[in-house]
């Protein structure tokens, strides 16, 4: 009998954001591990945003440290220290937000598997709706096949069968 197999864990990958493709590391039927970089979008603006947020955070921390050293001297209102602490917290959040935006410019494999085909090339402009490739984890496959009527009643659920892949003569169990 001839059948078709399907990976139990199979997904279509899409970018988290739109942009211009800087590099692509997808080859059809190539094994990749979880976290492997598959595609990078141009991220220059996001790198600048991360650097700018880091500078803002450093400035906010320096100002807070100055206020904390002079706290209790009466040189400024207690609300000034509270405001400086708030500014540090906001700057930390802005840095985290900028880092997330930078990370979204890289598409990584979410699990171990094999990549599918792609039509994407460096320089292409893609959006969140652009299908990049598929990823299949082939550790467990579901195989569907039909048997001739003459074998009806000779097989039951759970019976052992021998399978050969299309490209191999080595039986798989």
QUIFEN-V95807 format. One record per pair of residues at least 6 apart in sequence whose ideal C-beta (glycine too) atoms are under 6 Angstrom apart, sorted by the first residue. I is the first residue (numbers start at 1). GAP is how many residues later the second one is. If there is no record, write none. Layout:
I;GAP / I;GAP
This chain:
1;144 / 1;146 / 3;140 / 3;141 / 3;142 / 4;140 / 5;136 / 5;138 / 6;136 / 7;129 / 7;130 / 7;131 / 7;134 / 8;132 / 8;134 / 9;128 / 10;126 / 11;124 / 12;119 / 12;122 / 13;119 / 13;120 / 13;122 / 15;92 / 15;111 / 16;88 / 17;87 / 18;109 / 18;110 / 19;22 / 19;23 / 20;22 / 20;105 / 21;99 / 21;101 / 21;103 / 22;18 / 22;20 / 23;17 / 23;99 / 24;15 / 24;96 / 25;12 / 25;13 / 26;12 / 26;89 / 26;92 / 26;107 / 28;89 / 29;85 / 30;85 / 31;83 / 32;77 / 32;83 / 33;79 / 34;75 / 34;77 / 34;78 / 35;73 / 36;73 / 37;69 / 37;71 / 38;69 / 38;71 / 39;68 / 39;93 / 40;66 / 41;64 / 43;59 / 43;62 / 46;55 / 46;56 / 46;59 / 49;49 / 50;48 / 50;49 / 50;52 / 53;41 / 53;42 / 53;45 / 54;41 / 56;35 / 57;34 / 57;38 / 60;27 / 60;28 / 60;31 / 61;27 / 63;21 / 64;20 / 64;24 / 67;14 / 67;17 / 71;10 / 109;26 / 111;26 / 113;22 / 113;23 / 113;24 / 114;22 / 115;18 / 116;17 / 116;18 / 118;15 / 162;9 / 163;9 / 164;7
